[in-house]
Amino acid sequence: MQEKKFSKTMLGDNVALYMSVQEVAALHIAKRLARYQSCVELCTAVGALAIQVARFIPRVTGVDIDPRRLECAKRNAETYGVEDRIEFIAGDVLDEELLNSITADIAILDPDWSTEVVEKSAHAIDIDKMQPSLRQMVLLTRKRVTSNIVMRIPRYFDIETLGEFGPHELESIFIDGRLRFKVAYFLPEIQSARETSIYLNGLGWIFH
């Protein structure tokens, strides 16, 4: 038995699909950002989150270092009918020249949660252990793209390490009653740290 993460068939390698956000959670995040006109997702992989964002934001850019995953992302965008609203770029999310070429009202940061020395199911717990470094991503994104930032982080992440980035809202995302991950929003209207819990219903299960 396997959790059904997407309402349509998503292409991608096993690791990318394993790391991808569940569609119901991606849709929740996308709705929160619907007021913006442009968005960039850094470390987009096969596009699971960017695709849902493109349903609400007219201009979306997805950046990833793996061109094979981006080819899957393009196909996935076609499957969901948002291919005209997304541009996918192959490149290093820490490349300042690349970041400087991107125009976006808001940025979503979603680096690989795995560390270099553990299996994919073991998650980094602070900002410097992710691949690439979440700290570097935040600093460069603020410098070159926008200060409006959303980041998806593991459920057991050391949230105190986020304090250095300023006031934020932290959502704990529950799907079918289970805590799956957290989302931190660094937006102008958030003047002090606060936490909320979001409860979502999943798409069901696939029986093999």
C-alpha positions in Angstrom: 0.0 0.0 0.0 1.4 3.4 -1.0 0.1 6.9 -0.4 -1.4 8.6 -3.4 0.5 11.9 -3.6 -0.9 13.3 -6.9 -4.2 13.4 -8.7 -2.5 12.8 -12.1 0.4 10.8 -13.2 3.7 12.6 -12.4 6.9 11.7 -14.2 10.2 11.6 -12.4 12.8 9.4 -10.8 12.0 7.6 -7.5 14.0 9.9 -5.4 12.5 13.1 -6.9 8.9 11.8 -6.5 9.7 10.7 -2.9 10.9 14.2 -2.1 8.0 16.0 -3.9 5.4 17.7 -1.9 1.9 16.1 -1.8 -0.5 17.7 -4.1 -3.0 18.7 -1.4 -0.2 20.5 0.5 1.2 22.2 -2.6 -2.3 23.4 -3.4 -2.6 24.9 0.1 0.7 26.7 -0.3 -0.3 27.9 -3.7 -3.6 29.4 -2.5 -1.7 31.4 0.2 0.4 33.0 -2.5 -2.3 33.7 -5.0 -2.1 37.5 -4.6 1.4 37.6 -6.2 1.9 38.0 -10.0 5.2 36.1 -10.3 7.0 33.4 -8.4 10.2 31.4 -8.5 10.7 28.0 -7.0 14.4 27.1 -6.3 15.1 23.4 -6.3 11.9 22.6 -8.2 12.9 19.0 -9.1 10.0 17.6 -11.1 7.8 20.6 -10.5 5.2 19.3 -8.1 4.9 22.5 -6.1 5.5 24.9 -9.0 2.7 23.3 -11.0 0.2 24.0 -8.3 1.4 27.5 -7.8 1.0 28.1 -11.5 -2.7 27.5 -11.2 -3.0 30.7 -9.2 0.1 32.8 -10.2 0.4 33.8 -13.9 4.2 33.7 -14.2 6.2 31.0 -12.4 9.8 30.0 -12.8 11.3 26.7 -11.7 15.0 26.3 -11.2 16.9 23.0 -10.7 20.4 21.8 -11.3 19.2 18.4 -12.8 18.2 18.8 -16.5 16.6 15.3 -16.5 14.3 16.2 -13.7 13.4 19.5 -15.5 12.4 17.5 -18.6 10.0 15.6 -16.4 8.8 18.8 -14.9 7.9 20.2 -18.3 5.9 17.1 -19.1 4.2 17.3 -15.7 3.2 20.9 -16.3 1.6 19.8 -19.6 -0.3 17.1 -17.8 -1.7 19.7 -15.4 -2.4 22.2 -18.2 -0.1 25.0 -16.9 2.8 24.7 -19.3 2.1 28.2 -20.6 2.5 29.7 -17.1 5.8 28.1 -16.2 9.4 28.4 -17.4 11.9 25.9 -16.2 15.6 26.8 -16.0 18.5 24.4 -15.5 21.1 25.9 -13.2 22.7 26.3 -9.8 20.4 28.0 -7.3 23.5 29.5 -5.7 24.6 31.1 -9.0 24.3 34.9 -8.4 24.3 35.7 -12.1 21.4 33.3 -12.6 19.4 34.6 -9.7 20.0 38.2 -10.9 18.3 37.3 -14.2 15.1 36.2 -12.4 12.3 38.5 -11.7 9.8 37.3 -9.1 7.5 38.8 -6.4 8.0 35.8 -4.1 10.5 32.9 -3.9 9.9 29.4 -2.7 13.0 27.5 -1.4 12.8 23.8 -1.3 16.3 22.3 -1.1 17.0 18.6 -0.7 16.4 17.6 2.9 18.9 14.8 2.9 22.4 15.2 4.2 25.5 13.9 2.4 26.1 11.0 4.7 22.7 9.5 5.4 19.9 7.7 3.4 17.1 9.7 1.8 14.7 9.1 4.7 17.0 10.8 7.2 16.5 14.6 7.1 18.7 17.5 7.9 17.7 19.4 11.0 19.4 22.8 10.5 19.9 25.4 7.8 23.5 24.4 7.0 23.0 20.7 6.5 20.6 20.8 3.5 21.8 20.4 -0.1 22.4 23.2 -1.0 22.7 25.2 2.2 19.4 26.8 3.1 21.3 29.7 4.7 23.1 30.5 1.4 19.9 30.2 -0.5 18.1 32.7 1.7 20.9 35.2 1.7 21.4 35.1 -2.1 17.7 35.1 -2.8 17.2 38.2 -0.7 20.2 39.9 -2.3 19.3 39.0 -5.9 15.6 38.2 -6.3 13.2 39.1 -3.5 12.9 39.3 0.3 9.5 37.6 0.2 10.4 34.0 0.9 8.6 30.8 1.6 10.5 27.6 2.6 9.5 24.0 3.1 11.4 22.3 5.9 11.4 18.9 7.5 9.0 18.3 10.4 11.8 17.8 13.0 13.8 20.8 11.8 15.4 23.0 14.5 13.1 26.0 14.0 15.2 28.2 16.3 17.7 28.4 13.5 15.1 30.2 11.4 15.1 33.1 13.8 18.1 34.8 12.3 16.2 35.3 9.1 13.6 37.5 10.9 9.9 37.3 11.8 8.0 34.4 10.2 4.9 32.4 10.3 5.5 28.6 10.7 2.8 26.2 9.5 2.9 22.6 10.6 1.3 20.6 7.7 -0.7 17.6 8.8 -2.1 15.2 6.1 -4.6 12.6 7.3 -3.6 13.4 10.8 0.1 12.9 10.4 2.7 15.7 10.6 4.5 15.7 7.2 6.6 18.9 7.1 6.6 22.6 8.0 6.4 25.7 5.9 8.0 29.0 6.9 6.7 32.3 5.5 8.8 35.4 5.5 6.4 38.1 4.3 6.1 41.9 4.9 2.8 41.5 6.9 4.4 39.1 9.4 5.9 41.3 12.1 6.4 38.6 14.8 7.0 34.9 15.0 3.8 32.8 15.1 2.9 29.1 14.6 -0.2 27.5 13.2 -1.3 23.9 12.3 -2.9 23.0 9.0 -4.9 19.8 8.7 -5.5 18.4 5.2 -7.1 15.3 3.8 -4.9 13.2 1.5 -5.8 11.7 -1.9 -6.1 8.2 -0.5 -3.9 5.1 -1.0 -2.7 2.9 -3.9 -3.0 -0.8 -3.2 -0.4 -3.0 -5.0 
